[in-house]
Amino acid sequence: MIFAAAYTSSVVIPDGTPPPPVANPVTDYIPSARPGGRAPHVWLQRDGERVSTIDLVGRGFVLLASDAAWARAARGITSGVPLEVVTIPDEPWRTAYGVDKSGAVLVRPDGYVGWRAAGRVADPPAALRAALVSLLGA
C-alpha cells in the first residue's frame, strides 16, 4: 500500500500548506493531515479502549476536533451523508494533524483528509457546512 499518495481535486479543499518535503515522493512517507493526504495514524483512548485514528474512518465523514464547538457545529448540519464527530482531548493527535486546540480536520470515508482548519474560525457551523458542500459537490 502506498501511503504517500496525495492529490488535489474538487473533493479536497486546500489549506495553503505545502506538502511535507521528502527525498523521494514515490517511496518516502511522512504522515501529514494536509488536505489531499491520507489521515495519519495516531493512537487514542476512546471509551476506555485504545484505537487508531485510522479505525475511526470508513463509514462516513469523520470530524476530528478537541473543541466542543465543532460538535455543536455538526449537530445542525444535514448533509445526507453520515457525519461522526470525534472529540479528542489528547495532544498527540493535534500535533500529528497540524491543528491547535480550536482546530478541526474532516476526514472523508476513504481515509483521506478533505478539509482542515488549523485553528479557530469565526463561524464553525458555516465553515463546516461550506466544507461539506464543497466536498460533496452539492
Secondary structure per residue as TSV (DSSP state, phi and psi in degrees):
chain	resnum	aa	ss	phi	psi
A	1	M	-	360.0	137.7
A	2	I	-	-101.7	108.1
A	3	F	S	-81.6	-24.5
A	4	A	-	-78.6	-4.6
A	5	A	-	-60.5	126.1
A	6	A	-	-139.4	152.0
A	7	Y	-	-148.9	165.9
A	8	T	-	-121.0	138.6
A	9	S	S	-168.3	-175.9
A	10	S	T	-71.5	-10.8
A	11	V	T	-101.6	20.0
A	12	V	S	-137.2	133.1
A	13	I	-	-106.5	107.7
A	14	P	-	-63.6	148.0
A	15	D	-	-112.1	7.7
A	16	G	S	85.8	0.5
A	17	T	-	-87.2	146.4
A	18	P	-	-77.7	156.1
A	19	P	-	-66.3	153.7
A	20	P	-	-63.8	138.4
A	21	P	-	-72.5	132.5
A	22	V	-	-135.8	151.1
A	23	A	S	-68.7	-41.4
A	24	N	-	-131.9	106.6
A	25	P	T	-66.7	-13.4
A	26	V	T	-85.1	-39.8
A	27	T	T	-108.7	-19.0
A	28	D	-	-94.3	139.7
A	29	Y	-	-131.6	125.2
A	30	I	-	-120.3	115.9
A	31	P	-	-55.9	133.9
A	32	S	-	-154.3	139.3
A	33	A	-	-96.2	23.7
A	34	R	-	-62.2	132.1
A	35	P	T	-52.0	133.4
A	36	G	T	103.5	-12.4
A	37	G	S	-103.6	162.7
A	38	R	B	-68.9	136.1
A	39	A	-	-59.7	127.7
A	40	P	-	-68.2	151.6
A	41	H	-	-79.2	132.1
A	42	V	-	-144.5	134.2
A	43	W	E	-73.9	136.9
A	44	L	E	-131.4	160.3
A	45	Q	E	-102.8	123.6
A	46	R	E	-138.8	120.0
A	47	D	T	52.9	39.7
A	48	G	T	77.7	4.2
A	49	E	E	-116.0	151.4
A	50	R	E	-87.6	120.8
A	51	V	E	-133.3	156.6
A	52	S	E	-93.6	149.6
A	53	T	G	-58.5	-28.7
A	54	I	G	-64.5	-32.7
A	55	D	G	-70.5	-13.3
A	56	L	G	-84.3	-14.9
A	57	V	-	-104.4	160.3
A	58	G	S	123.0	-17.5
A	59	R	S	-106.1	-8.1
A	60	G	S	166.2	-167.6
A	61	F	E	-73.8	145.4
A	62	V	E	-127.6	126.1
A	63	L	E	-102.7	117.1
A	64	L	E	-99.5	129.4
A	65	A	E	-158.6	160.3
A	66	S	S	-102.3	-30.7
A	67	D	S	-84.7	127.9
A	68	A	H	-63.2	-15.5
A	69	A	H	-59.5	-31.4
A	70	W	H	-71.9	-35.0
A	71	A	H	-65.2	-42.1
A	72	R	H	-63.8	-39.3
A	73	A	H	-62.5	-38.7
A	74	A	H	-73.0	-26.8
A	75	R	H	-58.4	-35.6
A	76	G	T	-88.9	4.2
A	77	I	-	-99.5	126.6
A	78	T	-	-118.7	98.0
A	79	S	-	-97.9	-9.6
A	80	G	S	84.6	-3.4
A	81	V	S	-125.8	153.1
A	82	P	-	-61.6	136.6
A	83	L	E	-135.3	112.0
A	84	E	E	-104.3	136.8
A	85	V	E	-106.1	126.6
A	86	V	E	-116.6	112.4
A	87	T	E	-91.8	121.4
A	88	I	-	-122.0	112.6
A	89	P	-	-78.8	-15.9
A	90	D	-	-66.7	141.7
A	91	E	H	-70.0	-40.6
A	92	P	H	-56.1	-36.8
A	93	W	H	-67.8	-36.9
A	94	R	H	-65.0	-40.2
A	95	T	H	-62.8	-48.1
A	96	A	H	-64.6	-31.6
A	97	Y	H	-97.7	-1.6
A	98	G	T	69.3	37.6
A	99	V	-	-128.3	157.6
A	100	D	-	-96.4	-171.4
A	101	K	T	-60.9	-22.7
A	102	S	T	-103.0	2.9
A	103	G	-	-84.7	174.3
A	104	A	E	-153.8	156.0
A	105	V	E	-133.1	130.8
A	106	L	E	-105.2	115.6
A	107	V	E	-102.2	131.4
A	108	R	-	-74.5	164.4
A	109	P	T	-59.4	-23.2
A	110	D	T	-85.4	3.5
A	111	G	S	89.6	2.9
A	112	Y	B	-97.5	145.1
A	113	V	E	-74.0	124.5
A	114	G	E	-97.3	-28.2
A	115	W	E	-158.2	148.3
A	116	R	E	-147.3	133.8
A	117	A	E	-112.4	109.4
A	118	A	-	-67.5	-23.3
A	119	G	S	-149.9	-162.4
A	120	R	-	-60.8	139.6
A	121	V	-	-118.1	153.8
A	122	A	S	-63.8	-38.2
A	123	D	-	-137.8	87.3
A	124	P	H	-54.3	-44.0
A	125	P	H	-60.2	-42.1
A	126	A	H	-67.4	-40.4
A	127	A	H	-64.4	-44.4
A	128	L	H	-67.7	-42.6
A	129	R	H	-60.3	-46.1
A	130	A	H	-61.9	-39.7
A	131	A	H	-63.2	-46.3
A	132	L	H	-64.3	-42.7
A	133	V	H	-59.3	-44.0
A	134	S	H	-66.5	-45.0
A	135	L	H	-67.5	-31.6
A	136	L	H	-89.3	-6.8
A	137	G	T	67.1	26.6
A	138	A	-	-90.5	360.0
